[in-house]
Amino acid sequence: MNHPDRRTLSLLTPSGHLTLGNLLGALRPMAAGQHEADCFYGIADLHALTTPHDPARLRDTVRETATLLLAAGLDESTLFVQSRVPTHAQLAYLLECTAHTGELNRMIQFKEKGRGVDSTRVSLYTYPALMAADILLYRPQQVPVGADQRQHVELTRDLAIRFNSAYGPVFTVPEVTVPPVGARVMRLDEPTRKMGKSDASAAGVIALLDSPDVVRRKVARAVTDSDAGADAVRRSPDKPGVTNLLEILAACGASADGLTTYGALKRAVTDAVVAELEPLQKRYVELAADPAHVDAVFRAGAERCRQVTAPVLAAAEAAIGL
């Protein structure tokens, strides 16, 4: 049973194909926690517009992501596509009217994505206000956040406090919490870099819909090292490739006992990953053959989001003078 007094919110940007890292580090824990909170999980398609994109590919990626969220077992959560809940964009503008340019200038992700680029979209500069709206609309008490997004949630808190101080107590000011440490899956070819959606076509990234043969080829080419000793298969800071393979193996619920060579380790990782992906891929095929069902789930989710967020937007509009 869901707990309406505890609300969990997370949005995934459809910037590419979901990966094994997304499954082990995010989707699986999200599915496991559905019974402990009132969960809202969205596809942040508006965030995907902040950088150059192909419209047809974006629509296909949103469709694939929606189907994969259901295939991963998130059928007891409120699932939605961000653009189908207009309150997100509407509140974002009010928060843009609350934010200061100095704050947005300091946003690390804007600096990183804009580095070495002749020009960037205005939305890339202002999207922290949209991210703040994504959070504040649902009035969560706590927001679990990783290090890469902590700055944006701190800005969300600052905007909520400033708005409340200037116009009245509209927003719940969320506390920033550190989520439990989940599986951190790195690229197979560059084990110091996180396995990301935007790199899903790369040789070192396992996409959730990769076939067993593709998984086998990618794992076989995974970086290890030249150590051939009896204790070569071990976790160590100076063995990032081997450590990553062992982390993947453990996250898939398999044991490394008895593995003494890199070949044996890679075969074990391949078998574990294929076994992890098999039920998800089977369910994906079933859902992809019934797109009306997927549409109905997300349509119902968007409707619930509109009902939940409309009073918050109305209160903010009234407070600011609209």
C-alpha positions in Angstrom: 0.0 0.0 0.0 1.3 3.5 -0.9 1.7 6.1 1.8 0.1 9.4 0.7 1.9 11.3 3.5 5.3 10.3 1.9 5.9 11.5 -1.6 8.7 10.5 -3.9 9.4 12.3 -7.1 11.9 11.6 -9.9 12.1 12.6 -13.6 14.3 11.0 -16.3 15.4 13.1 -19.2 14.9 11.2 -22.5 18.3 12.1 -23.8 19.0 8.6 -25.1 18.3 4.9 -24.5 18.1 3.7 -20.9 21.1 1.7 -19.8 22.0 -1.1 -17.4 23.2 1.7 -15.1 19.8 3.3 -15.1 18.2 -0.1 -14.3 20.5 -1.1 -11.5 21.1 2.3 -10.0 17.6 3.9 -10.4 14.7 1.9 -11.9 15.1 -1.2 -9.7 15.3 0.8 -6.4 12.4 2.9 -7.6 10.3 -0.2 -8.2 11.3 -1.7 -4.8 10.2 1.5 -3.0 6.7 1.8 -4.6 5.0 0.4 -1.5 6.6 2.8 0.9 5.5 6.2 -0.6 3.2 7.9 -3.1 5.6 7.8 -6.1 5.6 10.2 -9.1 7.9 9.2 -11.9 8.1 11.4 -15.0 9.8 11.6 -18.4 11.2 15.1 -18.6 10.8 15.8 -22.3 10.8 19.5 -21.8 14.3 19.2 -20.4 15.4 17.4 -23.6 14.7 20.6 -25.5 17.5 22.6 -23.9 20.0 21.2 -26.4 19.8 20.5 -30.2 17.6 17.5 -30.8 15.7 15.7 -33.6 11.9 15.9 -32.9 11.1 12.4 -34.3 13.9 10.8 -32.3 12.7 12.6 -29.2 9.2 11.2 -29.6 10.5 7.7 -30.2 12.8 8.0 -27.1 9.9 9.1 -25.0 7.8 6.2 -26.2 10.6 3.7 -25.5 11.3 5.2 -22.1 7.6 5.1 -21.1 7.4 1.4 -22.1 10.6 0.5 -20.3 9.4 2.2 -17.1 6.4 -0.1 -17.1 8.5 -3.1 -18.1 10.8 -2.4 -15.1 7.8 -2.9 -12.8 6.8 0.7 -12.0 3.1 0.0 -12.6 2.1 1.0 -9.0 3.5 4.5 -9.4 2.1 7.6 -11.0 3.8 7.7 -14.4 3.6 10.8 -16.6 5.2 12.7 -19.4 6.2 16.2 -18.2 4.9 18.1 -21.2 1.4 16.6 -20.6 1.2 18.4 -17.2 1.1 22.1 -18.2 1.6 23.2 -14.6 5.3 22.4 -14.8 6.0 25.0 -17.5 3.5 27.5 -16.0 5.1 27.4 -12.6 8.6 27.5 -14.1 7.9 31.0 -15.5 6.8 32.3 -12.1 10.1 30.9 -10.6 12.1 32.5 -13.4 10.5 35.7 -12.2 11.9 34.8 -8.7 15.4 33.7 -9.7 18.3 36.0 -10.2 20.8 35.9 -13.1 23.7 35.5 -10.6 22.3 32.3 -9.4 21.8 30.8 -12.8 25.3 31.9 -13.9 26.7 29.7 -11.1 24.9 26.5 -12.3 27.6 24.0 -13.0 25.7 22.0 -15.7 25.0 25.2 -17.7 28.7 25.9 -17.6 29.7 22.4 -18.6 27.2 22.0 -21.5 28.0 25.5 -22.7 31.8 25.1 -22.6 33.3 25.2 -26.1 30.0 25.9 -27.8 29.4 29.1 -29.8 26.0 29.6 -28.5 23.5 27.8 -26.2 19.7 27.9 -26.0 18.1 30.2 -23.4 16.3 27.2 -22.0 19.6 25.7 -21.0 20.2 28.7 -18.9 16.8 28.9 -17.3 16.0 25.2 -17.0 16.9 25.1 -13.2 13.7 27.1 -12.7 11.8 24.3 -14.5 13.5 21.7 -12.4 12.5 23.7 -9.3 8.9 23.7 -10.6 9.1 20.0 -11.1 9.8 19.6 -7.4 7.8 22.3 -5.7 4.6 21.4 -7.5 4.4 18.2 -5.6 5.2 19.6 -2.2 7.6 16.8 -1.1 9.1 17.1 2.4 12.4 15.6 1.2 14.3 15.3 -2.1 16.8 12.5 -2.4 19.6 13.8 -4.6 23.0 12.8 -5.9 26.0 15.1 -5.9 25.5 16.1 -9.6 22.0 17.6 -8.9 22.5 18.9 -5.4 23.2 22.4 -6.6 19.8 22.5 -8.4 17.9 21.3 -5.4 19.7 24.0 -3.2 18.5 26.6 -5.8 15.0 25.1 -5.5 15.1 25.7 -1.7 16.3 29.2 -2.2 13.6 30.1 -4.7 10.9 28.6 -2.5 12.1 30.6 0.5 12.3 33.8 -1.5 8.9 33.3 -3.0 7.3 32.5 0.4 9.0 35.5 2.0 7.9 37.9 -0.8 4.4 36.7 -1.5 3.2 34.4 1.3 3.6 30.7 2.3 2.9 28.8 -0.8 5.7 26.3 -1.2 6.9 23.5 1.0 10.7 24.0 1.4 12.1 20.5 0.8 15.0 19.1 2.7 17.9 17.7 0.7 18.6 14.1 1.6 21.3 11.7 0.4 19.8 8.6 -1.1 21.1 5.2 -0.2 24.1 4.3 -2.2 22.9 2.3 -5.2 24.7 0.4 -7.9 27.1 2.7 -9.7 27.7 1.3 -13.1 30.6 2.7 -15.2 31.3 2.4 -18.9 33.0 -0.8 -19.9 35.5 0.9 -22.2 36.1 3.9 -19.9 35.5 2.6 -16.3 36.1 6.1 -14.8 33.0 7.5 -16.6 29.4 6.8 -15.6 27.4 4.7 -18.1 25.0 7.4 -19.4 21.9 7.5 -21.7 23.4 9.9 -24.1 26.2 7.4 -24.8 24.0 4.3 -25.2 25.2 3.5 -28.7 28.8 3.4 -27.5 30.7 0.1 -27.3 31.2 0.4 -23.5 27.5 1.1 -22.7 24.9 -1.7 -22.3 21.4 -0.5 -23.3 18.4 -2.2 -21.8 17.3 -3.5 -25.1 20.6 -4.9 -26.2 20.4 -8.5 -27.4 22.4 -11.2 -25.6 24.9 -11.3 -28.4 25.4 -7.5 -28.2 25.9 -7.8 -24.4 28.4 -10.5 -24.9 30.5 -8.6 -27.4 30.5 -5.4 -25.2 31.5 -7.3 -22.1 34.1 -9.2 -23.9 35.7 -5.9 -25.0 35.6 -4.4 -21.5 38.8 -2.8 -20.2 40.6 -4.8 -17.5 44.4 -4.6 -17.1 47.6 -6.6 -17.6 47.6 -8.3 -14.2 47.5 -12.0 -14.6 48.3 -13.1 -11.0 46.3 -15.4 -8.9 44.5 -12.5 -7.3 43.9 -10.6 -10.5 40.1 -10.7 -10.1 39.6 -8.3 -7.2 38.4 -4.8 -6.4 41.1 -2.1 -6.2 41.3 1.6 -6.9 44.1 0.8 -9.4 41.9 -1.7 -11.2 38.8 0.3 -12.2 37.8 -1.9 -15.1 37.9 -5.1 -13.0 36.2 -3.4 -10.1 33.4 -2.2 -12.4 32.8 -5.7 -13.7 32.7 -7.0 -10.1 30.2 -4.3 -9.1 28.0 -5.2 -12.1 28.1 -8.9 -11.2 27.2 -8.1 -7.5 24.4 -5.7 -8.5 22.9 -8.5 -10.7 22.9 -10.8 -7.7 25.6 -13.1 -8.9 28.7 -14.3 -7.0 32.4 -13.8 -8.0 33.5 -16.8 -5.9 35.9 -19.0 -7.8 36.6 -16.5 -10.6 40.3 -16.3 -11.1 40.7 -15.1 -14.7 39.4 -12.1 -16.6 37.8 -14.5 -19.2 35.9 -16.3 -16.5 34.8 -12.9 -14.9 33.6 -11.6 -18.3 31.6 -14.8 -19.0 30.0 -14.6 -15.5 29.1 -10.9 -16.0 27.6 -11.6 -19.4 25.5 -14.4 -18.0 24.3 -12.2 -15.1 23.5 -9.2 -17.2 21.6 -11.3 -19.8 19.6 -13.0 -17.0 18.9 -9.5 -15.5 17.7 -8.1 -18.8 15.7 -11.1 -20.0 12.4 -10.6 -18.0 12.5 -6.8 -18.7 13.0 -7.3 -22.4 10.2 -9.9 -22.5 7.8 -7.6 -20.8 8.9 -4.7 -23.1 8.0 -6.7 -26.2 4.5 -7.5 -24.7 3.9 -3.8 -23.8 5.3 -2.5 -27.2 2.7 -4.7 -28.9 0.0 -3.0 -26.8 0.8 0.7 -27.1 -2.8 1.7 -26.1 -2.2 0.2 -22.7 1.0 2.2 -22.2 -0.8 5.4 -23.4 -3.7 4.8 -21.0 -1.3 4.4 -18.0 0.5 7.6 -18.8 -2.7 9.5 -19.6 -4.1 8.5 -16.2 -0.8 9.5 -14.6 -0.8 12.9 -16.2 -4.4 13.5 -15.1 -3.5 12.7 -11.5 -0.5 15.0 -11.7 -2.7 17.8 -13.0 -5.1 17.3 -10.1 -2.3 17.2 -7.6 -0.4 20.2 -8.9 -3.2 22.6 -10.0 -3.9 23.9 -6.4 -0.2 24.6 -6.0 0.0 26.6 -9.2 -3.2 28.4 -8.4 -1.9 29.4 -4.9 1.4 30.7 -6.5 -0.5 32.7 -9.1 -2.8 34.3 -6.6 0.1 35.1 -4.3 2.2 36.7 -7.0 -0.7 38.8 -8.2 -2.2 37.0 -11.2 
